[in-house]
């Protein structure tokens, strides 16, 4: 199962303690995934489709317990693609007041735009509404990869209200458009962790945090290894260059032509090609610090560069006798 599916299964099994929270969550689930049918004799039917059996069962139970409305579940088997089941939950409101309680119509009997503020008057209701929105249209990417949580809706007003609701909890939610849909999303791992805590997905939160800690430790180790590898490469390159300079001097003017201190460090470098500057300085008598050894090797490099420059100068032509 994906991380999203595991999180939704946990949330779907979460038992709510308050009637107001049950109503807010059910209203959100219906608003996100539901359609309203009105028959010729003014009978209402709310149809909510989901691919999650636990979510379908939760919608069914909330309809029966919160609004005391009759409901049915129809299981459909897909014939294409993954051939997984989809679940149609049918809820039968008795009158317009039931639809108004769910925030689908206002008191004047007109379609309610966005979230009905009466449904989210309390903080616990706001959390419940966000939980329902995530169950219906949300997803979280596996924390092993990039951090991303989103809730998708085709209603731009609802997307704006969801973003505003998330930001009441300082989650820095943003909205983007993807084809004909509006996506409310979080990108920062800290905000996703706070969101999981907010909607009550505590087991998913612990799993997310465990993966995030391991991932950050692995990244830190990789950074340290990369840094040490880069430093080692620089040390090796410098040592090779120093050896080339010393051997050039040895082939041309000879090491004895160097001042005593330079001659001493040149011989040590030839004898210990893989030693660091600090280790070379420890061998000298008296001991010399890393910067002192580096200074002597730079002097040798300057001498080698001058020899190479003189070597490459064109020789003057001989005059006619």
Secondary structure, 3 states (H helix, E strand, C coil): CCHHHHHHHHHHCCCCCCHHHHHHHHHHHHHHHEEEEECCCCCEEEEEEECCHHHHHHHHHHHHHHCCCCEEEEEEECCCCCCCEEEEEEECCCCHHHHHHCCCECCCCCECCCCCHHHHCCHHHHHHHHHHHHHHHEEECCCCCCCCEEEEECCHHHHHHHHHHHHCCCCCCEEEEECCEEEEEECCHHHHHHHHHHHCCHHHHHHHHHHHHHHHHHHHHHHHHHHHHHHHHHHHHHHHHHHHHHHHHHHHCCHHHCCHHHHHHHHHHHHCCCCCHHHHHHHCCCCCCHHHHHHHHHHHHHHHHHHHHHHHCCCCCCCCC
